[in-house]
Amino acid sequence: MNDTRTENGRHLFVVSAPSGAGKSTLTQTVVSRHPDIRLSISCTTRPRRGDERHGREYFFLNQEEFSRMIERGEFLEWAQVHGHYYGTSRAHVEDLMKQGFKVLFDIDVQGAASLKKQYREATLIFIAPPSRAELERRLRERKTDDPAEIKKRLRNALGEIYQAKTYDHVIVNDDLAAAVAQLEAVLLGRRLAKEDNEAILARLLSEFRDDSAGA
């Protein structure tokens, strides 16, 4: 008998990236252009930014609410990232799948690994910055984090890029239109060249390691 989760996993696409690489802009752009694709909305304990709304960018929960959902087993995956909790509601995703949508996840590398264990056919896509210097520039320009937080996010990026070796596809978000086109191609069932992944990640890992050594 077929494992329903495995079959449904063929319509699940997980997008991860270091903070500041632009994955939210990419995923939201693609979803706005494809009515058959829906973005899974994560739950989080982090404070809202700007004009974010509950149920649009995230389901904003307090720590007590999040903990209750953990206790009741209501998350497909959850993790603590940059000091805040994030999780994917099982009921939310199952409802989207029942409606026949392809589901796009904007989650971190920890959540992606957990989801892949449950849905083996899910496709993992990593959004990489063009360089370490560009990632730092983007983090500074968005003006949402203090210098210490930016430094922490850059340190975390090294580990995230290392884990990207397990992903099916790597897309460099240097030019938004080109990155959107590549992401759309993957969602339509095309495969990007695997050897490109290895070269991209090797270069980025070298940049981040050199910076860590010089710090």
Buried (B, 14 or more C-beta within 10 A) or exposed (E): EEEEBEEBBBBBBBBBBBBBBBBBBBBBBBBEEBEEBBBBBBBBBBEEEEEEEEEEBBBBBEEEEBEEBEEEEBBBBBBEBEEEBBBBBBEBBBEBBEEEBBBBBBBBBBBBBBBBEBBEBBBBBBBBBBBBEBBBEBBEEEEEBEEEBBBBBBEBBBEBBBBBEEBBBBBBBEEEEEBBEBBBBBBEEEEBEEEEBEEBBEBBBEBBBEBEEEE
